Amino acid sequence: MFEHVVRTSSSDEMVNITSLVRQDVRESGIKDGIAVVFVPHTTAAVTINENADPDVVYDLLGILRRAFPESGNYRHVEGNSHAHAKASVVGSSCTVIIENGQLKLGTWQGIYFCEFDGPRSRKVYVKLIPSAAG
Ligand code: ZN
């Protein structure tokens, strides 16, 4: 398993981590299989979305802010229920197929670490599973 540290610099932020995962695939030497990217946090997440126009992730963060306001009739005393809700909706893992030693992502897809309660130092785990055939 590969472990990465992602340092975020604002309260909510999406960090493109595709190159980290590509590097893990290269180092592993795995030609065909599955990559699982997992975030071991309750106020952060991981997702796949557009890597070309940075306005897409900007808009996604705005949509999440409007859907999950920071203040509300929340009980959680830590005061970050909005961040917990965003993390659950976006999800703590994503899976990508590895084929011919490459991540089988679409042209416009990137893997994004999603910070919802930063800035913090965060972890990302990458597990690469070779297929039985190769
Ligand atoms: Zn909390």
Boltz pocket constraint, residues with backbone or C-beta under 6 A from the ligand:
constraints:
  - pocket:
      binder: B
      contacts: [[A, 76], [A, 78], [A, 79], [A, 80], [A, 81], [A, 84]]
      max_distance: 6.0
